[in-house]
Amino acid sequence: MAKKSAGPAKGYYDLADLPEDDRIKLAAHHVVVHGRVVGVTVDDDPAKVARYHRKLLSRGCAILSTEKGPVEGVVTIRVGPRTPRSSPIVQ
């Protein structure tokens, strides 16, 4: 189960203990069902980032940005709801 963290961001959840597909499913749920913009932090391995992009897109999310993460060796993928005017990926 996701643990609510005392991290800096409101509503920050530490999903590191969940399997990858469960992390993606939970993030996509908050985007698609609740209309939120969320950030998913992953290792900066290009293959892993591309895999997350594909899985998040397949669950109905729009990739808003992929940027340097809060610590060395990670990136944050910002995802939000798809809109008629949004492109699927903006980097």
TADAQUI-V76211 format. One record per residue. RES is the residue in one letter. PSI is psi in whole degrees, 0 to 359 (none if undefined). NEAR is the number of other C-alpha atoms within 12 Angstrom. Layout:
res->[RES;RES]
psi->[PSI;PSI]
near->[NEAR;NEAR]
//
This chain:
res->[M;A;K;K;S;A;G;P;A;K;G;Y;Y;D;L;A;D;L;P;E;D;D;R;I;K;L;A;A;H;H;V;V;V;H;G;R;V;V;G;V;T;V;D;D;D;P;A;K;V;A;R;Y;H;R;K;L;L;S;R;G;C;A;I;L;S;T;E;K;G;P;V;E;G;V;V;T;I;R;V;G;P;R;T;P;R;S;S;P;I;V;Q]
psi->[145;140;130;129;155;26;177;332;141;133;23;129;137;107;13;331;350;151;154;312;326;323;315;317;316;316;314;324;314;330;305;315;318;354;25;157;127;158;136;121;126;164;152;18;120;323;321;318;315;321;316;317;308;314;320;319;320;341;9;12;155;135;114;321;159;116;168;135;183;341;164;138;6;159;156;125;116;126;149;180;147;140;163;334;353;144;156;324;128;125;none]
near->[13;17;15;15;14;11;12;11;13;11;18;18;25;23;24;20;13;17;13;22;20;19;28;34;25;29;41;35;23;26;30;26;18;15;19;22;25;34;38;40;35;33;26;24;17;15;12;18;29;21;20;37;33;22;25;39;29;19;27;27;40;38;37;29;26;28;25;22;19;19;13;14;16;20;25;28;38;33;42;34;31;26;17;8;9;15;18;24;24;16;18]
//
